[in-house]
Amino acid sequence: MESHLEHRSDPASAREALEAIGTDRGRIGERVTAETWWTAPAQGLGVALVIAAPAAGLLWAWLPFVLSIGIFVGVEVFFRKRSGLGITRPAGPRGLWLLVALFLIIFFSFVISMKLALFGLTGWVVALAVAAGVITAVIVVAYDRAYAAEVRRAG
Amino acid sequence: MLRPLADADFASIAATLELSEANLSKTVRNLVEIGYLATSKQASPQRTDARQTTTVKLTAQGRRAFDGHLAALRAMAGD
């Protein structure tokens, strides 16, 4: 009994247990990053459609929004099916800041896009949409890598 | 494994932790009994039979227990 208690309070055993938890969490990260190859460009496309929507005019602006929602829902559904994981929050501060940055980029890109569309500068709206889509895809890649790194020690 | 996740499919947990489904099933059942885990079943379009997929998640009690366990391990390890 005593030796069992001593074993349980041994710092080396505690570190081993923590390492095992980290290893298991690392496998979660691997499952996430295994899907990045398709989730990043898909979400980039979804954002590009939102940013490009003002160029479609009042009559058709709803179409890119609907397509975009379909893409984001599809990404969520297929990610869940392929990975078997339900993830609803970032694993650490780096992931959180990447999400904040992404939100700000999308928000301001959309505002600029609407102003460009008001002036009839459709070409510039499309260019902005493509740029926002590419930046989104890059941020999604960075986010997934941050998640894989931070989930090892997440609470 | 479940602490940073909202939930996970039973099969994915077994695959990720490299456990047999039989062993995992026993562990999950025990943890459900003491209130640390909750499970739910859904029909799966991926299955051609009538079996359902099981989703597992930590309960609030389970989260508290795990957080306490993690804190104790870190204290013992001198983190």
gemmi code that builds the backbone of each chain (N, CA, C; Angstrom):
import gemmi

chains = {
    "A": [
        ("MET", (0.851, -1.217, 0.000), (0.000, 0.000, 0.000), (0.873, 1.249, 0.000)),
        ("GLU", (1.891, 1.290, 0.886), (2.741, 2.472, 0.957), (3.480, 2.693, -0.351)),
        ("SER", (4.050, 1.572, -0.881), (4.827, 1.726, -2.111), (3.920, 2.174, -3.255)),
        ("HIS", (2.638, 1.720, -3.206), (1.694, 2.134, -4.256), (1.456, 3.651, -4.170)),
        ("LEU", (1.304, 4.162, -2.910), (1.088, 5.600, -2.725), (2.330, 6.384, -3.143)),
        ("GLU", (3.514, 5.849, -2.801), (4.752, 6.529, -3.180), (4.849, 6.618, -4.692)),
        ("HIS", (4.468, 5.511, -5.363), (4.526, 5.502, -6.829), (3.595, 6.579, -7.378)),
        ("ARG", (2.411, 6.727, -6.777), (1.453, 7.680, -7.285), (1.905, 9.102, -7.100)),
        ("SER", (2.734, 9.393, -6.063), (3.147, 10.763, -5.840), (4.518, 11.023, -6.443)),
        ("ASP", (5.022, 10.108, -7.230), (6.339, 10.240, -7.830), (6.259, 11.246, -8.976)),
        ("PRO", (7.096, 12.311, -8.938), (7.067, 13.314, -10.023), (7.291, 12.707, -11.401)),
        ("ALA", (8.136, 11.689, -11.466), (8.410, 11.067, -12.768), (7.156, 10.409, -13.332)),
        ("SER", (6.380, 9.754, -12.466), (5.128, 9.127, -12.918), (4.129, 10.192, -13.369)),
        ("ALA", (4.113, 11.306, -12.632), (3.191, 12.390, -13.000), (3.576, 12.967, -14.365)),
        ("ARG", (4.886, 13.133, -14.565), (5.351, 13.670, -15.869), (5.026, 12.690, -16.997)),
        ("GLU", (5.138, 11.395, -16.679), (4.824, 10.366, -17.682), (3.349, 10.417, -18.055)),
        ("ALA", (2.511, 10.598, -17.029), (1.072, 10.675, -17.274), (0.738, 11.917, -18.101)),
        ("LEU", (1.400, 13.036, -17.778), (1.169, 14.276, -18.531), (1.618, 14.122, -19.979)),
        ("GLU", (2.729, 13.413, -20.164), (3.226, 13.192, -21.520), (2.255, 12.328, -22.318)),
        ("ALA", (1.678, 11.328, -21.649), (0.713, 10.451, -22.324), (-0.516, 11.245, -22.749)),
        ("ILE", (-0.951, 12.151, -21.871), (-2.097, 13.009, -22.223), (-1.737, 13.885, -23.408)),
        ("GLY", (-0.526, 14.457, -23.379), (-0.064, 15.290, -24.491), (0.000, 14.511, -25.796)),
        ("THR", (0.458, 13.264, -25.713), (0.540, 12.425, -26.918), (-0.853, 12.170, -27.485)),
        ("ASP", (-1.794, 11.829, -26.612), (-3.173, 11.597, -27.072), (-3.742, 12.864, -27.704)),
        ("ARG", (-3.484, 13.991, -27.061), (-3.975, 15.260, -27.613), (-3.302, 15.559, -28.955)),
        ("GLY", (-2.035, 15.167, -29.057), (-1.324, 15.379, -30.324), (-2.003, 14.662, -31.470)),
        ("ARG", (-2.592, 13.514, -31.168), (-3.292, 12.749, -32.219), (-4.566, 13.483, -32.656)),
        ("ILE", (-5.178, 14.222, -31.720), (-6.327, 15.050, -32.110), (-5.863, 16.068, -33.141)),
        ("GLY", (-4.721, 16.710, -32.816), (-4.161, 17.702, -33.731), (-3.888, 17.104, -35.110)),
        ("GLU", (-3.404, 15.861, -35.130), (-3.125, 15.202, -36.418), (-4.404, 14.987, -37.209)),
        ("ARG", (-5.477, 14.628, -36.490), (-6.764, 14.425, -37.184), (-7.269, 15.743, -37.771)),
        ("VAL", (-7.037, 16.841, -37.054), (-7.488, 18.158, -37.540), (-6.694, 18.555, -38.781)),
        ("THR", (-5.354, 18.489, -38.675), (-4.520, 18.958, -39.795), (-4.610, 18.030, -41.007)),
        ("ALA", (-5.084, 16.801, -40.791), (-5.276, 15.885, -41.925), (-6.383, 16.371, -42.849)),
        ("GLU", (-7.255, 17.242, -42.346), (-8.378, 17.727, -43.156), (-8.120, 19.114, -43.740)),
        ("THR", (-6.995, 19.741, -43.358), (-6.743, 21.136, -43.757), (-6.671, 21.295, -45.271)),
        ("TRP", (-6.187, 20.251, -45.973), (-5.971, 20.359, -47.425), (-7.250, 20.729, -48.170)),
        ("TRP", (-8.436, 20.355, -47.596), (-9.659, 20.714, -48.300), (-10.465, 21.778, -47.537)),
        ("THR", (-10.339, 21.798, -46.202), (-11.120, 22.792, -45.445), (-10.620, 24.214, -45.708)),
        ("ALA", (-9.293, 24.391, -45.843), (-8.744, 25.743, -46.040), (-9.214, 26.364, -47.361)),
        ("PRO", (-9.011, 25.690, -48.512), (-9.501, 26.297, -49.758), (-11.020, 26.424, -49.809)),
        ("ALA", (-11.737, 25.479, -49.191), (-13.204, 25.569, -49.209), (-13.672, 26.808, -48.440)),
        ("GLN", (-13.078, 27.026, -47.271), (-13.476, 28.195, -46.488), (-12.996, 29.488, -47.138)),
        ("GLY", (-11.858, 29.439, -47.828), (-11.400, 30.588, -48.602), (-12.415, 30.953, -49.683)),
        ("LEU", (-12.934, 29.921, -50.349), (-13.949, 30.148, -51.380), (-15.219, 30.731, -50.774)),
        ("GLY", (-15.605, 30.197, -49.611), (-16.801, 30.707, -48.928), (-16.679, 32.192, -48.612)),
        ("VAL", (-15.537, 32.592, -48.107), (-15.308, 34.011, -47.776), (-15.277, 34.855, -49.049)),
        ("ALA", (-14.608, 34.357, -50.092), (-14.529, 35.102, -51.362), (-15.930, 35.370, -51.906)),
        ("LEU", (-16.816, 34.412, -51.780), (-18.192, 34.600, -52.266), (-18.910, 35.695, -51.484)),
        ("VAL", (-18.703, 35.728, -50.172), (-19.325, 36.771, -49.347), (-18.805, 38.147, -49.763)),
        ("ILE", (-17.487, 38.264, -49.931), (-16.873, 39.553, -50.280), (-17.298, 39.989, -51.679)),
        ("ALA", (-17.492, 39.029, -52.577), (-17.870, 39.348, -53.958), (-19.354, 39.641, -54.108)),
        ("ALA", (-20.151, 39.309, -53.101), (-21.613, 39.447, -53.208), (-22.085, 40.838, -53.653)),
        ("PRO", (-21.498, 41.941, -53.149), (-21.975, 43.266, -53.594), (-21.855, 43.478, -55.096)),
        ("ALA", (-20.924, 42.767, -55.734), (-20.729, 42.937, -57.187), (-21.871, 42.303, -57.977)),
        ("ALA", (-22.635, 41.451, -57.322), (-23.729, 40.760, -58.024), (-24.966, 41.637, -58.167)),
        ("GLY", (-24.937, 42.803, -57.509), (-26.103, 43.681, -57.615), (-27.184, 43.300, -56.623)),
        ("LEU", (-28.117, 44.223, -56.421), (-29.168, 44.015, -55.410), (-30.013, 42.782, -55.697)),
        ("LEU", (-30.237, 42.535, -57.008), (-31.134, 41.435, -57.372), (-30.540, 40.063, -57.057)),
        ("TRP", (-29.204, 39.918, -57.251), (-28.561, 38.615, -57.147), (-27.573, 38.480, -56.004)),
        ("ALA", (-27.474, 39.485, -55.143), (-26.491, 39.422, -54.049), (-26.759, 38.262, -53.103)),
        ("TRP", (-28.018, 37.832, -53.019), (-28.374, 36.740, -52.103), (-27.720, 35.429, -52.512)),
        ("LEU", (-27.488, 35.262, -53.834), (-26.989, 33.966, -54.325), (-25.606, 33.632, -53.773)),
        ("PRO", (-24.604, 34.537, -53.874), (-23.304, 34.201, -53.291), (-23.382, 33.945, -51.783)),
        ("PHE", (-24.267, 34.682, -51.080), (-24.423, 34.445, -49.627), (-24.918, 33.035, -49.358)),
        ("VAL", (-25.931, 32.625, -50.116), (-26.498, 31.282, -49.917), (-25.451, 30.212, -50.224)),
        ("LEU", (-24.711, 30.410, -51.330), (-23.660, 29.451, -51.689), (-22.601, 29.389, -50.592)),
        ("SER", (-22.256, 30.553, -50.070), (-21.245, 30.626, -49.021), (-21.692, 29.879, -47.773)),
        ("ILE", (-22.943, 30.093, -47.370), (-23.473, 29.387, -46.193), (-23.435, 27.887, -46.443)),
        ("GLY", (-23.810, 27.493, -47.661), (-23.762, 26.067, -48.008), (-22.367, 25.500, -47.859)),
        ("ILE", (-21.369, 26.280, -48.290), (-19.984, 25.825, -48.183), (-19.574, 25.681, -46.719)),
        ("PHE", (-19.875, 26.687, -45.895), (-19.451, 26.619, -44.489), (-20.144, 25.479, -43.743)),
        ("VAL", (-21.435, 25.306, -44.016), (-22.159, 24.190, -43.379), (-21.579, 22.854, -43.865)),
        ("GLY", (-21.311, 22.792, -45.162), (-20.740, 21.573, -45.735), (-19.387, 21.230, -45.120)),
        ("VAL", (-18.554, 22.251, -44.933), (-17.243, 22.032, -44.312), (-17.431, 21.459, -42.905)),
        ("GLU", (-18.342, 22.052, -42.158), (-18.595, 21.591, -40.786), (-19.065, 20.133, -40.779)),
        ("VAL", (-20.012, 19.827, -41.641), (-20.592, 18.477, -41.679), (-19.556, 17.454, -42.115)),
        ("PHE", (-18.816, 17.750, -43.190), (-17.843, 16.781, -43.709), (-16.643, 16.634, -42.787)),
        ("PHE", (-16.246, 17.745, -42.148), (-15.145, 17.631, -41.186), (-15.533, 16.680, -40.057)),
        ("ARG", (-16.769, 16.835, -39.584), (-17.243, 15.981, -38.495), (-17.292, 14.521, -38.924)),
        ("LYS", (-17.784, 14.291, -40.149), (-17.897, 12.918, -40.644), (-16.522, 12.281, -40.799)),
        ("ARG", (-15.569, 13.049, -41.323), (-14.255, 12.477, -41.630), (-13.393, 12.313, -40.382)),
        ("SER", (-13.467, 13.287, -39.471), (-12.580, 13.239, -38.306), (-13.245, 12.597, -37.094)),
        ("GLY", (-14.584, 12.669, -37.022), (-15.304, 12.152, -35.856), (-15.189, 13.063, -34.643)),
        ("LEU", (-14.681, 14.274, -34.835), (-14.454, 15.181, -33.711), (-15.394, 16.383, -33.779)),
        ("GLY", (-15.888, 16.816, -32.643), (-16.697, 18.022, -32.554), (-15.859, 19.112, -31.894)),
        ("ILE", (-15.462, 20.111, -32.671), (-14.591, 21.173, -32.147), (-15.342, 22.485, -32.256)),
        ("THR", (-15.503, 23.160, -31.131), (-16.295, 24.395, -31.137), (-15.516, 25.606, -30.634)),
        ("ARG", (-14.250, 25.388, -30.252), (-13.487, 26.536, -29.760), (-12.004, 26.334, -30.048)),
        ("PRO", (-11.238, 27.453, -30.112), (-9.789, 27.312, -30.296), (-9.166, 26.660, -29.074)),
        ("ALA", (-7.991, 26.084, -29.256), (-7.328, 25.363, -28.166), (-6.441, 26.265, -27.324)),
        ("GLY", (-6.162, 27.480, -27.812), (-5.276, 28.354, -27.056), (-5.310, 29.773, -27.590)),
        ("PRO", (-4.473, 30.653, -27.034), (-4.521, 32.075, -27.396), (-4.143, 32.357, -28.847)),
        ("ARG", (-3.189, 31.585, -29.376), (-2.776, 31.827, -30.762), (-3.957, 31.578, -31.715)),
        ("GLY", (-4.666, 30.487, -31.490), (-5.831, 30.176, -32.318), (-6.900, 31.249, -32.183)),
        ("LEU", (-7.106, 31.700, -30.950), (-8.119, 32.736, -30.715), (-7.777, 34.023, -31.471)),
        ("TRP", (-6.540, 34.436, -31.399), (-6.128, 35.672, -32.097), (-6.222, 35.514, -33.614)),
        ("LEU", (-5.955, 34.330, -34.116), (-6.099, 34.104, -35.562), (-7.568, 34.230, -35.969)),
        ("LEU", (-8.469, 33.730, -35.121), (-9.902, 33.862, -35.417), (-10.323, 35.338, -35.401)),
        ("VAL", (-9.817, 36.078, -34.409), (-10.139, 37.514, -34.322), (-9.645, 38.230, -35.575)),
        ("ALA", (-8.395, 37.921, -35.971), (-7.816, 38.549, -37.168), (-8.649, 38.219, -38.397)),
        ("LEU", (-9.082, 36.961, -38.498), (-9.883, 36.537, -39.643), (-11.206, 37.288, -39.688)),
        ("PHE", (-11.838, 37.399, -38.534), (-13.113, 38.122, -38.480), (-12.940, 39.566, -38.935)),
        ("LEU", (-11.886, 40.227, -38.439), (-11.652, 41.636, -38.791), (-11.381, 41.796, -40.283)),
        ("ILE", (-10.584, 40.873, -40.847), (-10.270, 40.930, -42.277), (-11.548, 40.779, -43.102)),
        ("ILE", (-12.395, 39.817, -42.711), (-13.646, 39.591, -43.460), (-14.556, 40.803, -43.337)),
        ("PHE", (-14.676, 41.326, -42.120), (-15.574, 42.465, -41.883), (-15.156, 43.675, -42.719)),
        ("PHE", (-13.877, 44.043, -42.614), (-13.427, 45.247, -43.327), (-13.387, 45.028, -44.838)),
        ("SER", (-13.083, 43.822, -45.270), (-13.116, 43.515, -46.707), (-14.525, 43.684, -47.244)),
        ("PHE", (-15.510, 43.251, -46.488), (-16.898, 43.367, -46.933), (-17.323, 44.837, -47.006)),
        ("VAL", (-16.918, 45.607, -46.030), (-17.257, 47.048, -46.026), (-16.644, 47.723, -47.263)),
        ("ILE", (-15.357, 47.428, -47.518), (-14.671, 48.014, -48.675), (-15.331, 47.541, -49.967)),
        ("SER", (-15.703, 46.266, -50.020), (-16.344, 45.689, -51.194), (-17.650, 46.408, -51.514)),
        ("MET", (-18.432, 46.700, -50.478), (-19.702, 47.400, -50.704), (-19.452, 48.790, -51.263)),
        ("LYS", (-18.441, 49.473, -50.736), (-18.123, 50.826, -51.223), (-17.641, 50.777, -52.666)),
        ("LEU", (-16.821, 49.798, -52.990), (-16.337, 49.653, -54.364), (-17.502, 49.351, -55.300)),
        ("ALA", (-18.424, 48.519, -54.868), (-19.580, 48.158, -55.703), (-20.464, 49.375, -55.934)),
        ("LEU", (-20.587, 50.232, -54.914), (-21.394, 51.466, -55.047), (-20.850, 52.358, -56.147)),
        ("PHE", (-19.513, 52.342, -56.311), (-18.870, 53.159, -57.350), (-18.768, 52.409, -58.677)),
        ("GLY", (-19.335, 51.210, -58.712), (-19.340, 50.436, -59.955), (-18.002, 49.777, -60.275)),
        ("LEU", (-17.117, 49.669, -59.320), (-15.771, 49.110, -59.558), (-15.790, 47.588, -59.349)),
        ("THR", (-16.517, 46.912, -60.231), (-16.740, 45.461, -60.078), (-15.437, 44.677, -60.113)),
        ("GLY", (-14.540, 45.078, -61.011), (-13.248, 44.381, -61.119), (-12.489, 44.399, -59.804)),
        ("TRP", (-12.513, 45.554, -59.145), (-11.815, 45.684, -57.870), (-12.495, 44.850, -56.773)),
        ("VAL", (-13.821, 44.744, -56.853), (-14.545, 43.910, -55.884), (-14.090, 42.457, -56.029)),
        ("VAL", (-14.015, 42.005, -57.266), (-13.589, 40.616, -57.510), (-12.153, 40.414, -57.034)),
        ("ALA", (-11.289, 41.384, -57.343), (-9.891, 41.271, -56.905), (-9.807, 41.210, -55.391)),
        ("LEU", (-10.595, 42.054, -54.716), (-10.610, 42.053, -53.249), (-11.122, 40.710, -52.725)),
        ("ALA", (-12.158, 40.171, -53.394), (-12.733, 38.884, -52.972), (-11.690, 37.770, -53.089)),
        ("VAL", (-10.959, 37.769, -54.189), (-9.919, 36.746, -54.383), (-8.844, 36.882, -53.307)),
        ("ALA", (-8.420, 38.124, -53.048), (-7.392, 38.346, -52.023), (-7.884, 37.884, -50.656)),
        ("ALA", (-9.120, 38.240, -50.316), (-9.680, 37.846, -49.016), (-9.788, 36.323, -48.924)),
        ("GLY", (-10.157, 35.685, -50.026), (-10.260, 34.222, -50.042), (-8.915, 33.555, -49.812)),
        ("VAL", (-7.890, 34.080, -50.456), (-6.543, 33.508, -50.300), (-6.054, 33.723, -48.856)),
        ("ILE", (-6.256, 34.940, -48.349), (-5.832, 35.224, -46.960), (-6.570, 34.316, -45.982)),
        ("THR", (-7.860, 34.101, -46.229), (-8.647, 33.210, -45.358), (-8.064, 31.809, -45.359)),
        ("ALA", (-7.769, 31.292, -46.562), (-7.212, 29.937, -46.657), (-5.893, 29.848, -45.887)),
        ("VAL", (-5.056, 30.873, -46.012), (-3.771, 30.884, -45.298), (-4.000, 30.913, -43.786)),
        ("ILE", (-4.960, 31.729, -43.341), (-5.240, 31.808, -41.897), (-5.804, 30.491, -41.384)),
        ("VAL", (-6.636, 29.832, -42.184), (-7.182, 28.531, -41.762), (-6.049, 27.518, -41.592)),
        ("VAL", (-5.095, 27.518, -42.506), (-3.933, 26.628, -42.370), (-3.181, 26.952, -41.077)),
        ("ALA", (-2.951, 28.242, -40.839), (-2.242, 28.656, -39.625), (-3.036, 28.283, -38.383)),
        ("TYR", (-4.348, 28.437, -38.452), (-5.215, 28.114, -37.317), (-5.146, 26.627, -36.991)),
        ("ASP", (-5.238, 25.789, -38.018), (-5.195, 24.344, -37.775), (-3.852, 23.939, -37.160)),
        ("ARG", (-2.775, 24.551, -37.649), (-1.454, 24.232, -37.078), (-1.362, 24.725, -35.632)),
        ("ALA", (-1.921, 25.917, -35.376), (-1.929, 26.439, -34.000), (-2.758, 25.527, -33.106)),
        ("TYR", (-3.881, 25.055, -33.617), (-4.741, 24.154, -32.842), (-3.979, 22.886, -32.484)),
        ("ALA", (-3.300, 22.307, -33.470), (-2.564, 21.063, -33.240), (-1.480, 21.260, -32.184)),
        ("ALA", (-0.845, 22.444, -32.184), (0.202, 22.709, -31.201), (-0.390, 23.001, -29.819)),
        ("GLU", (-1.460, 23.794, -29.786), (-2.001, 24.244, -28.501), (-2.884, 23.199, -27.817)),
        ("VAL", (-3.466, 22.275, -28.583), (-4.376, 21.299, -27.974), (-3.632, 20.345, -27.045)),
        ("ARG", (-2.319, 20.200, -27.258), (-1.536, 19.306, -26.398), (-1.604, 19.718, -24.932)),
        ("ARG", (-1.650, 21.050, -24.703), (-1.669, 21.527, -23.314), (-2.971, 22.225, -22.963)),
        ("ALA", (-4.004, 22.069, -23.807), (-5.261, 22.770, -23.545), (-5.918, 22.256, -22.271)),
        ("GLY", (-6.633, 23.149, -21.582), (-7.371, 22.778, -20.385), (-8.698, 22.129, -20.707)),
    ],
    "B": [
        ("MET", (-8.684, 13.061, -23.618), (-8.840, 13.439, -25.017), (-10.062, 14.333, -25.214)),
        ("LEU", (-11.111, 14.082, -24.495), (-12.366, 14.803, -24.723), (-12.378, 16.223, -24.170)),
        ("ARG", (-11.457, 16.541, -23.272), (-11.527, 17.853, -22.585), (-11.550, 19.029, -23.542)),
        ("PRO", (-10.682, 19.097, -24.585), (-10.717, 20.268, -25.475), (-11.809, 20.192, -26.545)),
        ("LEU", (-12.527, 19.075, -26.608), (-13.517, 18.885, -27.657), (-14.932, 19.075, -27.131)),
        ("ALA", (-15.861, 19.393, -28.053), (-17.274, 19.439, -27.676), (-17.766, 17.997, -27.470)),
        ("ASP", (-17.376, 17.130, -28.396), (-17.704, 15.711, -28.303), (-16.896, 14.968, -29.361)),
        ("ALA", (-17.007, 13.643, -29.390), (-16.283, 12.859, -30.398), (-17.032, 11.555, -30.634)),
        ("ASP", (-16.898, 11.019, -31.856), (-17.497, 9.724, -32.157), (-16.711, 8.634, -31.446)),
        ("PHE", (-17.436, 7.620, -30.994), (-16.833, 6.505, -30.257), (-15.707, 5.870, -31.076)),
        ("ALA", (-15.978, 5.624, -32.353), (-14.976, 4.966, -33.201), (-13.723, 5.830, -33.343)),
        ("SER", (-13.910, 7.150, -33.421), (-12.763, 8.058, -33.552), (-11.939, 8.070, -32.283)),
        ("ILE", (-12.607, 7.986, -31.128), (-11.874, 7.943, -29.863), (-11.022, 6.680, -29.817)),
        ("ALA", (-11.628, 5.547, -30.182), (-10.892, 4.277, -30.174), (-9.701, 4.337, -31.118)),
        ("ALA", (-9.915, 4.897, -32.312), (-8.835, 4.974, -33.299), (-7.735, 5.929, -32.821)),
        ("THR", (-8.128, 7.058, -32.260), (-7.146, 8.058, -31.825), (-6.310, 7.545, -30.661)),
        ("LEU", (-6.965, 6.878, -29.714), (-6.250, 6.380, -28.531), (-5.669, 4.987, -28.741)),
        ("GLU", (-5.913, 4.424, -29.923), (-5.396, 3.088, -30.264), (-5.848, 2.043, -29.248)),
        ("LEU", (-7.138, 2.082, -28.968), (-7.759, 1.110, -28.061), (-8.736, 0.252, -28.846)),
        ("SER", (-8.974, -0.961, -28.344), (-10.010, -1.768, -28.978), (-11.367, -1.198, -28.559)),
        ("GLU", (-12.351, -1.365, -29.407), (-13.674, -0.810, -29.093), (-14.275, -1.495, -27.869)),
        ("ALA", (-13.917, -2.771, -27.670), (-14.439, -3.496, -26.499), (-13.914, -2.870, -25.205)),
        ("ASN", (-12.596, -2.623, -25.166), (-11.995, -2.014, -23.975), (-12.544, -0.609, -23.747)),
        ("LEU", (-12.637, 0.141, -24.811), (-13.135, 1.512, -24.699), (-14.587, 1.507, -24.224)),
        ("SER", (-15.361, 0.570, -24.740), (-16.775, 0.490, -24.376), (-16.937, 0.302, -22.875)),
        ("LYS", (-16.087, -0.575, -22.317), (-16.145, -0.849, -20.875), (-15.782, 0.421, -20.094)),
        ("THR", (-14.745, 1.102, -20.523), (-14.299, 2.327, -19.834), (-15.366, 3.412, -19.932)),
        ("VAL", (-15.922, 3.577, -21.114), (-16.951, 4.607, -21.303), (-18.162, 4.300, -20.421)),
        ("ARG", (-18.543, 3.030, -20.379), (-19.701, 2.636, -19.559), (-19.463, 2.975, -18.098)),
        ("ASN", (-18.258, 2.682, -17.612), (-17.930, 2.981, -16.208), (-17.964, 4.481, -15.946)),
        ("LEU", (-17.429, 5.246, -16.868), (-17.381, 6.704, -16.677), (-18.777, 7.325, -16.799)),
        ("VAL", (-19.623, 6.740, -17.618), (-21.016, 7.210, -17.707), (-21.720, 6.942, -16.379)),
        ("GLU", (-21.440, 5.765, -15.807), (-22.091, 5.394, -14.537), (-21.743, 6.355, -13.415)),
        ("ILE", (-20.509, 6.848, -13.390), (-20.136, 7.779, -12.312), (-20.368, 9.231, -12.718)),
        ("GLY", (-20.953, 9.431, -13.893), (-21.391, 10.775, -14.274), (-20.356, 11.655, -14.941)),
        ("TYR", (-19.242, 11.059, -15.365), (-18.196, 11.879, -16.006), (-18.403, 12.022, -17.506)),
        ("LEU", (-19.077, 11.057, -18.111), (-19.323, 11.104, -19.543), (-20.817, 10.993, -19.826)),
        ("ALA", (-21.211, 11.514, -20.996), (-22.568, 11.329, -21.493), (-22.458, 10.810, -22.913)),
        ("THR", (-23.340, 9.906, -23.275), (-23.314, 9.362, -24.636), (-24.669, 9.581, -25.297)),
        ("SER", (-24.637, 9.633, -26.619), (-25.879, 9.707, -27.379), (-25.677, 8.926, -28.665)),
        ("LYS", (-26.761, 8.410, -29.193), (-26.666, 7.601, -30.410), (-27.453, 8.275, -31.532)),
        ("GLN", (-26.857, 8.207, -32.739), (-27.561, 8.709, -33.919), (-27.431, 7.693, -35.031)),
        ("ALA", (-28.429, 7.700, -35.905), (-28.328, 6.874, -37.112), (-27.221, 7.465, -37.963)),
        ("SER", (-26.429, 6.587, -38.568), (-25.301, 7.068, -39.348), (-25.500, 6.761, -40.822)),
        ("PRO", (-25.411, 7.790, -41.682), (-25.521, 7.517, -43.122), (-24.316, 6.742, -43.645)),
        ("GLN", (-23.245, 6.691, -42.838), (-22.054, 5.977, -43.281), (-22.201, 4.472, -43.089)),
        ("ARG", (-23.178, 4.056, -42.297), (-23.345, 2.627, -42.029), (-24.462, 2.079, -42.914)),
        ("THR", (-24.257, 0.900, -43.437), (-25.296, 0.276, -44.265), (-26.214, -0.590, -43.410)),
        ("ASP", (-25.803, -0.869, -42.176), (-26.667, -1.663, -41.302), (-27.484, -0.718, -40.420)),
        ("ALA", (-28.222, -1.308, -39.476), (-29.116, -0.498, -38.648), (-28.422, 0.053, -37.409)),
        ("ARG", (-27.110, -0.275, -37.239), (-26.416, 0.174, -36.031), (-26.209, 1.684, -36.091)),
        ("GLN", (-26.181, 2.257, -34.900), (-26.046, 3.696, -34.816), (-24.634, 4.065, -34.389)),
        ("THR", (-24.263, 5.339, -34.656), (-22.971, 5.801, -34.156), (-23.193, 6.414, -32.779)),
        ("THR", (-22.211, 6.226, -31.919), (-22.291, 6.741, -30.553), (-21.376, 7.953, -30.428)),
        ("THR", (-21.933, 9.028, -29.875), (-21.150, 10.238, -29.622), (-20.916, 10.332, -28.122)),
        ("VAL", (-19.697, 10.685, -27.749), (-19.319, 10.737, -26.334), (-18.869, 12.151, -25.995)),
        ("LYS", (-19.292, 12.644, -24.847), (-18.796, 13.952, -24.413), (-18.632, 13.967, -22.891)),
        ("LEU", (-17.768, 14.876, -22.433), (-17.568, 15.045, -20.995), (-18.757, 15.798, -20.417)),
        ("THR", (-19.185, 15.409, -19.245), (-20.185, 16.199, -18.524), (-19.451, 17.312, -17.764)),
        ("ALA", (-20.202, 18.227, -17.182), (-19.597, 19.300, -16.384), (-18.819, 18.688, -15.216)),
        ("GLN", (-19.391, 17.635, -14.629), (-18.729, 16.938, -13.524), (-17.429, 16.303, -14.007)),
        ("GLY", (-17.491, 15.727, -15.202), (-16.310, 15.098, -15.787), (-15.217, 16.114, -16.056)),
        ("ARG", (-15.623, 17.295, -16.538), (-14.642, 18.349, -16.814), (-13.962, 18.777, -15.530)),
        ("ARG", (-14.762, 18.951, -14.470), (-14.184, 19.367, -13.177), (-13.227, 18.300, -12.664)),
        ("ALA", (-13.636, 17.041, -12.775), (-12.783, 15.939, -12.293), (-11.476, 15.889, -13.077)),
        ("PHE", (-11.569, 16.024, -14.376), (-10.358, 15.968, -15.194), (-9.445, 17.158, -14.905)),
        ("ASP", (-10.041, 18.348, -14.790), (-9.230, 19.542, -14.505), (-8.504, 19.396, -13.170)),
        ("GLY", (-9.209, 18.829, -12.187), (-8.576, 18.600, -10.884), (-7.433, 17.605, -10.992)),
        ("HIS", (-7.675, 16.546, -11.772), (-6.650, 15.516, -11.977), (-5.420, 16.115, -12.675)),
        ("LEU", (-5.678, 16.925, -13.701), (-4.585, 17.552, -14.452), (-3.785, 18.491, -13.556)),
        ("ALA", (-4.489, 19.274, -12.743), (-3.807, 20.205, -11.834), (-2.938, 19.442, -10.838)),
        ("ALA", (-3.470, 18.321, -10.341), (-2.710, 17.514, -9.377), (-1.457, 16.929, -10.038)),
        ("LEU", (-1.615, 16.438, -11.260), (-0.455, 15.887, -11.986), (0.608, 16.963, -12.193)),
        ("ARG", (0.169, 18.161, -12.586), (1.128, 19.246, -12.844), (1.829, 19.661, -11.560)),
        ("ALA", (1.071, 19.665, -10.465), (1.684, 20.015, -9.177), (2.729, 18.973, -8.792)),
        ("MET", (2.382, 17.701, -8.997), (3.326, 16.619, -8.662), (4.553, 16.659, -9.553)),
        ("ALA", (4.332, 17.017, -10.837), (5.449, 17.027, -11.784), (6.324, 18.259, -11.606)),
        ("GLY", (5.817, 19.227, -10.824), (6.579, 20.448, -10.584), (6.467, 21.444, -11.727)),
        ("ASP", (5.364, 21.379, -12.483), (5.136, 22.300, -13.619), (4.755, 23.701, -13.142)),
    ],
}
model = gemmi.Model(1)
for chain_id, residues in chains.items():
    chain = gemmi.Chain(chain_id)
    for i, (resn, *xyz) in enumerate(residues, 1):
        res = gemmi.Residue()
        res.name, res.seqid = resn, gemmi.SeqId(i, " ")
        for name, pos in zip(("N", "CA", "C"), xyz):
            atom = gemmi.Atom()
            atom.name, atom.element = name, gemmi.Element(name[0])
            atom.pos, atom.b_iso = gemmi.Position(*pos), 0.0
            res.add_atom(atom)
        chain.add_residue(res)
    model.add_chain(chain)
structure = gemmi.Structure()
structure.add_model(model)
structure.setup_entities()
